[in-house]
Amino acid sequence: MLTGIQSGALGESIVTARLLRMGCTVLTPSTPEPYDIMVTLNGRCVRVQVKSATKPHMHRRQLRYGFLVSCGGGKRMYPAGSVDIFVLIALDTESCWVIPEQHMARRSVKIPANKSGKWAKYMEAWGLLEEYSVSPETCRSRSGRSPSSDCNSG
């Protein structure tokens, strides 16, 4: 059985490997940031927060993956504008949902294991990385800010 830290590290590793296979450059912050990885593609960047679920659990008579999409021990939402994309990964199947930050206005998400429902459109939606990426200038200004008032890694 994986600990929370182990499942998070495994999820980040799987997502990183996928992004590298897609030809992206993947950077991990050396100081605490609200995102797990910075992805660069086609000269632009996007901040990605990875959330992992080990396996589905029964919720309202349906097997669902549960993702805690909050920071600070589950107490707070990520500050607006601190993350561009959330990647939710089901570790048992390595299925990923690529969800823009604007569509993640909640502290937890439950996704059906049969991959249906309102979250289905984000299933393996890696093209959204390009859509939500920003210029190198914006990227530099984002990475130079102080993380003290934001959620730090987690």
C-alpha positions in Angstrom: 0.0 0.0 0.0 1.4 3.4 -1.0 1.5 6.3 1.4 0.1 9.7 0.2 3.6 11.0 -0.5 4.5 7.8 -2.5 1.4 8.0 -4.6 2.0 11.6 -5.3 5.6 11.0 -6.3 4.5 8.1 -8.5 1.8 10.2 -10.2 4.2 13.0 -10.9 6.8 10.5 -12.3 4.2 8.9 -14.7 3.0 12.3 -15.9 6.5 13.5 -16.3 7.4 10.5 -18.4 4.3 11.0 -20.6 5.1 14.6 -21.2 8.7 13.8 -22.1 7.5 11.2 -24.6 5.3 14.0 -26.1 8.5 16.0 -26.7 7.9 18.5 -23.8 10.6 19.8 -21.6 9.6 19.2 -17.9 11.1 21.3 -15.1 10.6 20.8 -11.4 10.8 23.8 -9.1 13.8 24.0 -6.8 11.8 26.2 -4.3 8.3 25.6 -3.1 5.7 26.5 -5.7 1.9 25.8 -5.9 2.6 23.7 -9.0 4.5 20.4 -9.3 6.1 20.8 -12.7 6.6 23.5 -15.3 6.2 22.2 -18.9 7.6 24.0 -21.9 6.4 23.2 -25.4 6.8 25.1 -28.6 8.6 27.9 -26.7 5.8 28.4 -24.3 5.2 27.2 -20.7 2.4 25.9 -18.5 2.3 25.2 -14.8 1.0 21.8 -13.9 -0.3 20.4 -10.6 -0.6 16.6 -10.5 -3.1 14.8 -8.2 -3.1 11.0 -7.8 -5.7 8.4 -6.8 -4.5 4.8 -6.2 -7.8 3.1 -7.1 -11.5 3.7 -7.3 -13.8 3.5 -4.3 -17.6 3.0 -4.0 -19.3 6.4 -3.9 -23.1 6.7 -4.3 -23.4 3.2 -5.8 -20.7 3.8 -8.4 -16.9 3.2 -8.4 -15.2 6.5 -8.5 -11.7 7.9 -8.2 -11.4 10.5 -5.5 -8.9 13.4 -5.9 -8.2 16.0 -3.3 -7.6 19.1 -5.4 -6.7 21.5 -2.6 -3.7 22.6 -0.7 -2.7 23.1 2.9 -3.9 19.8 4.1 -7.1 20.0 2.1 -8.3 23.2 3.7 -7.9 25.7 0.9 -8.4 26.0 -2.8 -5.4 26.8 -4.9 -5.1 30.6 -5.4 -6.5 31.7 -8.7 -3.8 32.0 -11.3 -1.2 29.9 -9.4 -1.7 26.8 -11.5 -2.6 26.6 -15.2 -3.6 22.9 -15.6 -4.4 20.1 -13.2 -3.6 16.5 -14.2 -5.5 13.9 -12.3 -4.1 10.5 -12.6 -5.6 7.1 -11.7 -2.5 5.1 -10.7 -4.1 1.7 -11.2 -4.8 2.3 -14.9 -2.5 5.3 -15.5 -5.5 7.2 -17.0 -5.2 11.0 -16.9 -7.6 13.8 -16.9 -6.1 17.1 -18.0 -8.3 19.9 -16.6 -7.8 23.7 -16.8 -7.5 25.5 -13.5 -10.7 27.6 -14.3 -12.7 24.4 -14.4 -11.4 23.2 -11.0 -13.5 25.4 -8.6 -13.7 22.7 -5.9 -11.6 21.0 -3.2 -12.3 17.5 -4.3 -13.3 15.7 -7.5 -14.9 12.3 -7.9 -14.5 10.8 -11.4 -16.4 7.6 -12.4 -14.1 4.6 -12.9 -15.9 3.9 -16.2 -14.6 7.3 -17.3 -18.1 8.7 -18.2 -19.8 11.8 -17.0 -18.9 15.5 -17.0 -15.2 14.9 -16.6 -15.0 12.6 -19.6 -14.1 15.5 -22.0 -10.8 16.0 -20.1 -9.7 12.3 -20.4 -6.3 12.4 -22.0 -6.9 16.0 -23.2 -3.2 16.7 -23.5 -3.9 19.3 -26.2 -5.1 21.7 -23.5 -1.4 22.1 -22.5 -0.9 24.1 -25.7 -4.1 26.0 -25.3 -3.3 27.2 -21.7 0.5 27.8 -22.2 1.9 31.3 -22.0 4.7 33.3 -23.5 8.3 33.0 -22.2 8.1 36.5 -20.7 4.9 35.6 -18.8 6.6 32.4 -17.8 9.7 34.2 -16.4 7.5 36.7 -14.4 5.5 33.8 -12.9 8.5 31.8 -11.8 10.1 34.9 -10.2 7.3 35.6 -7.7 7.4 34.9 -4.0 5.4 31.8 -3.0 4.9 32.8 0.6 1.2 33.7 0.2 0.4 30.8 -2.1 -0.1 27.1 -1.5 3.3 25.5 -1.6 4.0 22.1 -3.1 1.4 19.5 -2.2 
